[in-house]
Amino acid sequence: MNTWICIDEIFSDIWNYKIGLGGSFYWDEIEAEVLEEFKKHKILLPDNYVKTVVHLILEYIEQIGGILE
């Protein structure tokens, strides 16, 4: 499976099913959850790469006025 698709699917699952609409969270918690899922799926990327991608996704959601408002 393509790594980017996997990142998208893992992030989406956490965002939609663990946090839920309007749920509160800390950014570092989402980073940790995504890293944990990567390790479960044996996807080998440096932790700081995964954290950077998750942070960029969260920044994008914030910029477009997503449910972080």
DRENFI-14062 format. One record per residue (C-alpha): x, y, z. Coordinates in Angstrom, 2 decimals, decimal comma. Layout:
<<X; Y; Z>>;
...
***
This chain:
<<0,00; 0,00; 0,00>>;
<<1,16; 3,52; -0,80>>;
<<2,51; 5,26; 2,32>>;
<<0,55; 8,48; 1,64>>;
<<-2,71; 6,58; 1,27>>;
<<-1,95; 4,76; 4,50>>;
<<-1,25; 8,06; 6,31>>;
<<-4,54; 9,43; 5,00>>;
<<-6,52; 6,36; 6,06>>;
<<-4,95; 6,17; 9,52>>;
<<-5,41; 9,89; 10,16>>;
<<-9,00; 9,78; 8,88>>;
<<-9,89; 6,82; 11,10>>;
<<-8,49; 8,54; 14,19>>;
<<-10,12; 11,84; 13,28>>;
<<-13,54; 10,39; 12,45>>;
<<-13,87; 7,53; 14,92>>;
<<-11,72; 8,30; 17,95>>;
<<-12,13; 12,08; 18,15>>;
<<-15,51; 12,51; 16,52>>;
<<-17,27; 15,66; 15,45>>;
<<-16,40; 18,52; 17,78>>;
<<-14,28; 16,29; 20,03>>;
<<-11,41; 17,84; 21,92>>;
<<-7,83; 16,63; 21,57>>;
<<-4,22; 17,64; 21,81>>;
<<-2,11; 17,67; 18,66>>;
<<0,59; 15,52; 20,22>>;
<<-2,03; 12,87; 21,09>>;
<<-2,99; 12,52; 17,43>>;
<<0,69; 12,30; 16,46>>;
<<1,18; 9,50; 19,00>>;
<<-1,91; 7,63; 17,78>>;
<<-0,80; 7,82; 14,14>>;
<<2,69; 6,63; 15,09>>;
<<1,20; 3,72; 17,01>>;
<<-0,92; 2,70; 14,02>>;
<<2,11; 2,92; 11,73>>;
<<4,00; 0,56; 13,99>>;
<<1,05; -1,84; 14,07>>;
<<1,03; -1,90; 10,26>>;
<<4,84; -2,26; 10,15>>;
<<5,26; 0,99; 8,23>>;
<<8,79; 2,15; 8,83>>;
<<9,22; 5,90; 8,75>>;
<<11,15; 8,06; 11,19>>;
<<8,89; 9,34; 13,97>>;
<<9,70; 12,97; 13,18>>;
<<8,50; 12,50; 9,55>>;
<<5,16; 11,13; 10,69>>;
<<4,78; 13,88; 13,31>>;
<<5,56; 16,52; 10,67>>;
<<2,94; 15,16; 8,26>>;
<<0,29; 14,95; 11,00>>;
<<1,11; 18,49; 12,08>>;
<<0,76; 19,72; 8,49>>;
<<-2,63; 18,01; 8,15>>;
<<-3,83; 19,61; 11,38>>;
<<-2,57; 23,04; 10,27>>;
<<-4,43; 22,62; 6,98>>;
<<-7,65; 21,67; 8,75>>;
<<-7,27; 24,72; 10,96>>;
<<-6,60; 27,03; 7,99>>;
<<-9,64; 25,90; 6,01>>;
<<-11,95; 26,41; 8,94>>;
<<-12,48; 22,74; 9,66>>;
<<-14,04; 21,48; 12,84>>;
<<-11,10; 22,76; 14,87>>;
<<-12,84; 26,12; 15,11>>;
***
